[in-house]
Amino acid sequence: MSDSAWFAVPRPTDDDRAQAFDLNIEKVLEHWPIAFALREFIANALDEEAITGSKALTIERIDGDSWRIRDYGRGLQYQHLTQKENPEKLKHPDVIGQFGIGLKDALAVCDRKGVGITIRSRHCDLTTAQRPKSGFADVKTLHGIVAPPSDPSMIGTEVEIVGAGDADMKQAMSYFLRFSGDRVLECTPVGDVLERGDSKAPGRIYVKGLIVAEEQNFLFSYNITSLNAPLKRALNRERSNVGRTAYTDQVKKILRTCKTAEVAASLARDLKSYLTGKVHDELLWKDVAIHACRVLQSVSKVIFVTPWQTGLAVVDHARDDGYEVVVVPDDIASSLASVTDLQGRSIVNIGTYENEWNDSFVYSFITIPQLTSSEQRIFALAERAAQLAGVDLGQMKVSVAVSETTRLSAGSEVVGVWEPTEHRIVIRRDQLTTPARFLGTFLHELTHATSGSTDLTMEFEGALTERLGTVAATLSR
């Protein structure tokens, strides 16, 4: 049974056909401002527009102290004054009016604040007045005074408001994405990512176009269009101050669904502030940060490095190759090693870049005549050093070459390489600046050649120690 009663009373107009619809309201919460009531009228108009596909609502001032809100839908009926759930609104994906104070309370707020309301449609004209409750003359409640329509051919519903100020209407309109001017950066099935036009203003959380919360440290604003159970439970009649826990999951889903460069690049740029503590709150969600990196690589040529890796030579090589260097925290970097971008490619980090570099690497050899006289004198020490170490290069058929560049390893170009398949030691040219640098590198690679062991092994450490001992012993004779 409805909580409203329908009965005939004299209307204070010349039309004796007017009837009073008991709204069963004595008082409403005092702190509800006029803007809350205006918000409901606007929300109803927007919902009718969404449901019917009619043209856009209009909001205009019609004289010094009056406003008109007009939609072009099916028109208000007195049955809409009953306080009950509207199945049509509950099912429609775009309507706003699935929560809020509702039409009855909006009329009550206006009555309490001394704001006059007249609603017109092809079905009826509606005003409000305090009237005795049926059967209880000593109790007055707010009634909707319903009269035959003054314009039976009217399309839609017109709400005329007398006594609301410009500030009231401005505040009411500010609750809606429609009138905010916020630019949509990307739309997803869960909701939209919105640009924060004013960095000093807080980010906004909208639910189906109506603001429910503000976030001072969010990078973006959001319009959630797909509601989960926690968010539905959290939405309140005042449509404000909804807690973050209610909408966090949906905001995460929006960001994890994004695929555009604009959103991903903004998130990735923000990651650079991670170590300074100035990162926006969305980037504190690890799954969001990882997804942003995946999207960014899908649309840009990037390499992801940790803060301590930024000084490695390989990073300069990557920049020279046209990569944008994106610095990410260590925990994000480690997680990127096990994911791919949206095209299924491995995420480019120091390791993958080194592999790509080495796969395509070609030495830039320098012949002996191309070396400077100083470099030639130092290079000539190789054969004597090998003899001191007890190695005959000719008998081993090992050649020694010089290259401007060498392969990458552990983030840097190695200074020397032993190539067993070529029986060749390659020394990077910059090692020829001093005899100590050249001979240290040469003996290191010569030990690889004679021992067959690799770096960072006990076998190599033992072989290198023995080789250096042989050199020292030979010189001491």
Residue pairs with C-beta under 8 A, 6 or more apart in sequence:
2 82
2 83
2 84
3 24
3 82
3 83
4 21
4 22
4 23
4 24
4 81
4 82
4 83
4 104
5 21
5 22
5 24
5 134
6 19
6 21
6 22
6 78
7 19
7 20
7 22
7 134
8 19
8 20
9 18
9 19
9 20
9 131
9 143
10 16
10 18
11 18
11 19
11 20
11 145
11 147
12 129
13 147
15 147
15 148
17 147
17 148
18 145
18 146
18 147
19 145
19 146
19 147
20 129
20 131
20 143
20 144
20 145
20 146
21 78
21 81
21 143
21 144
21 145
21 146
22 131
22 133
22 134
22 141
22 143
23 81
23 104
23 107
23 108
23 128
23 141
23 142
23 143
23 144
24 133
24 141
25 104
25 105
25 108
25 141
25 142
26 139
26 140
26 141
26 142
27 108
27 112
28 105
28 108
28 109
28 112
30 112
32 101
32 105
32 109
32 238
33 109
33 113
33 168
33 171
34 109
34 110
34 113
34 115
34 164
34 165
34 168
34 172
35 168
35 169
35 171
35 172
35 175
36 101
36 106
36 109
36 172
36 238
37 101
37 105
37 106
37 107
37 109
37 110
37 113
37 115
38 67
38 69
38 106
38 161
38 164
38 168
38 169
38 171
38 172
39 100
39 172
39 175
39 176
39 210
39 239
40 97
40 100
40 101
40 102
40 103
40 105
40 106
41 69
41 106
41 159
41 161
42 57
42 59
42 69
42 172
42 173
42 176
43 96
43 97
43 100
43 176
43 210
44 71
44 97
44 103
44 157
45 57
45 69
45 70
45 71
45 73
45 157
45 159
46 57
46 71
46 95
46 96
46 176
46 178
46 209
47 89
47 92
47 95
47 96
47 97
48 54
48 71
48 73
48 74
48 156
48 157
49 55
49 56
49 57
49 71
49 72
49 73
50 92
50 94
50 95
51 73
51 88
51 89
51 92
51 95
52 72
52 73
52 74
54 71
54 72
54 73
54 156
55 72
57 69
57 70
57 71
57 72
58 68
58 69
58 70
59 67
59 68
59 69
59 70
59 169
59 173
60 67
60 68
60 70
61 67
61 68
61 166
61 169
62 68
62 160
65 162
65 163
65 164
65 165
66 160
66 161
66 162
67 160
67 161
67 164
67 169
68 158
68 159
68 160
68 161
69 158
69 159
69 161
70 156
70 157
70 158
70 159
71 156
71 157
72 155
72 156
73 156
73 157
74 156
75 121
75 122
75 123
75 154
75 155
75 156
75 157
76 119
76 121
76 123
76 124
76 126
76 157
77 121
77 123
77 124
78 123
78 124
78 126
78 144
78 146
80 103
81 103
81 104
81 126
81 144
83 102
83 104
86 97
89 95
89 97
89 98
90 98
93 225
94 208
94 209
94 225
95 208
96 207
96 208
96 209
96 210
98 208
98 235
99 235
99 236
99 237
99 239
100 210
100 237
100 238
100 239
101 109
101 237
101 238
101 239
102 237
105 237
107 117
107 128
107 142
107 144
108 142
109 115
110 116
110 117
110 128
110 161
111 117
111 128
111 130
111 142
113 163
114 163
115 161
115 162
115 163
115 164
116 127
116 160
116 161
116 162
116 163
117 126
117 127
117 128
117 159
117 160
117 161
117 162
118 125
118 126
118 127
118 159
118 160
118 162
119 125
119 126
119 127
119 157
119 158
119 159
119 160
120 126
120 149
120 150
120 151
120 154
120 157
120 158
120 160
121 149
121 154
121 156
121 157
121 158
122 149
122 151
122 152
122 153
122 154
122 155
123 149
124 146
124 147
124 148
124 149
125 146
125 147
125 148
125 149
125 150
126 144
126 145
126 146
126 147
127 144
127 145
128 142
128 143
128 144
128 145
129 142
129 143
129 145
130 140
130 141
130 142
130 143
131 140
131 141
131 143
132 138
132 139
132 140
133 139
133 140
133 141
173 179
174 180
174 211
175 210
175 211
175 239
176 209
176 210
176 211
177 194
177 206
177 209
177 210
177 211
177 223
178 209
180 204
181 197
182 194
182 195
182 196
182 197
182 204
182 221
183 194
183 195
183 197
184 192
184 193
184 194
184 195
184 223
185 192
185 193
185 194
185 195
185 220
185 260
185 262
185 263
186 192
186 193
186 258
186 259
186 260
186 262
186 263
188 253
188 254
188 257
188 258
189 226
189 257
190 224
190 225
190 226
190 250
190 253
190 254
190 257
191 222
191 223
191 224
191 225
191 226
191 250
191 251
191 253
191 254
192 222
192 223
192 225
192 254
193 220
193 221
193 222
193 254
193 255
193 258
193 263
194 204
194 206
194 220
194 221
194 222
194 223
195 220
195 221
196 203
196 218
196 219
196 220
196 221
202 214
202 215
202 216
202 218
203 214
203 215
203 216
203 217
203 218
203 219
203 220
203 221
203 222
204 211
204 213
204 214
204 215
204 221
204 222
205 211
205 212
205 213
205 214
205 215
205 221
205 222
205 224
205 242
205 247
205 251
206 212
206 221
206 222
206 223
206 224
207 223
207 224
207 227
207 231
207 235
207 242
207 247
208 223
208 224
208 225
208 227
209 223
210 239
211 239
211 240
212 235
212 239
212 240
212 241
212 242
212 247
213 240
213 241
213 242
213 243
213 244
213 247
215 244
215 281
217 280
217 281
218 280
218 281
218 282
219 266
219 267
219 270
219 280
219 281
219 282
219 283
220 263
220 266
220 282
222 247
222 250
222 251
222 254
224 231
224 247
224 250
224 251
224 254
226 250
227 235
227 250
228 249
228 250
230 245
230 246
230 249
231 242
231 246
231 247
231 250
233 246
234 242
234 243
234 246
234 247
235 242
235 246
236 242
251 282
252 285
252 287
252 288
255 263
255 267
255 282
255 285
255 288
255 291
255 292
256 287
256 288
256 291
258 264
258 291
258 292
258 295
259 295
259 298
259 342
260 295
260 299
261 295
261 296
261 299
261 300
263 292
263 295
264 292
264 293
264 295
264 296
264 298
264 299
265 296
265 299
265 300
267 282
267 283
267 288
267 289
267 292
267 296
268 292
268 293
268 296
268 302
268 326
270 279
270 280
270 282
270 283
271 279
271 283
271 289
271 292
271 293
271 326
271 327
271 328
271 329
271 332
272 326
272 327
273 279
274 283
274 328
274 329
275 307
275 329
282 288
283 289
283 292
286 331
286 332
286 335
289 328
289 332
290 332
290 335
290 336
290 339
293 304
293 326
293 328
293 332
293 336
293 347
294 339
294 340
294 341
294 342
294 347
295 341
295 342
296 302
296 326
297 304
297 341
297 345
297 347
297 348
298 341
298 342
298 343
300 324
301 322
301 323
301 324
302 323
302 324
302 325
302 326
302 348
303 315
303 318
303 323
303 324
303 325
303 326
303 348
303 349
303 350
303 353
304 326
304 327
304 328
304 332
304 333
304 336
304 347
304 348
304 349
305 312
305 315
305 325
305 326
305 327
305 328
305 333
305 349
305 350
306 327
306 328
306 329
306 330
306 333
307 327
307 329
307 330
309 315
309 350
309 411
310 325
310 327
312 350
312 411
312 412
313 408
313 411
313 412
313 413
314 350
314 353
314 354
314 357
314 408
314 411
314 412
314 413
315 325
315 350
315 411
317 353
317 357
317 408
317 413
318 325
318 353
319 325
323 348
323 353
328 336
333 349
336 347
336 349
337 347
337 349
337 351
339 347
340 346
340 347
341 347
346 352
348 356
350 411
353 408
354 408
354 409
354 411
357 407
357 408
358 407
358 408
361 405
361 407
361 408
363 401
363 403
363 405
363 406
363 426
364 403
364 404
364 405
365 401
365 402
365 403
366 402
366 403
366 404
366 429
368 376
368 379
371 379
371 402
371 429
371 432
374 432
375 402
375 429
375 432
378 432
378 433
378 434
378 435
378 438
379 400
379 402
379 432
379 438
381 435
381 438
381 439
382 393
382 400
382 438
382 439
382 442
383 393
385 439
385 442
385 443
385 446
385 471
386 392
386 393
386 442
386 446
388 470
388 471
388 474
388 475
389 443
389 446
389 467
389 470
389 471
389 474
390 467
390 470
390 474
391 446
391 450
393 399
393 400
396 423
396 449
396 450
397 423
398 423
398 424
398 425
398 446
398 449
399 422
399 423
399 424
399 425
400 424
400 425
400 427
400 442
401 424
401 425
401 426
401 427
402 426
402 427
402 428
402 429
402 432
403 426
403 427
403 428
403 429
404 428
404 429
405 413
405 428
406 413
406 414
406 415
406 416
406 417
406 426
406 428
407 413
407 414
407 417
408 414
413 428
414 428
415 427
415 428
415 430
415 431
415 437
415 441
416 425
416 426
416 427
416 428
416 431
416 441
416 442
416 444
416 445
417 425
417 426
417 445
418 424
418 425
418 445
418 446
418 448
418 449
419 425
419 426
420 449
420 452
425 442
425 445
425 446
425 449
426 445
427 438
427 441
427 442
427 445
428 441
431 437
431 438
431 441
432 438
443 464
443 467
443 468
443 471
444 464
446 467
447 460
447 463
447 464
447 467
448 454
448 455
448 460
450 463
450 467
451 459
451 460
451 463
453 459
453 460
453 463
454 460
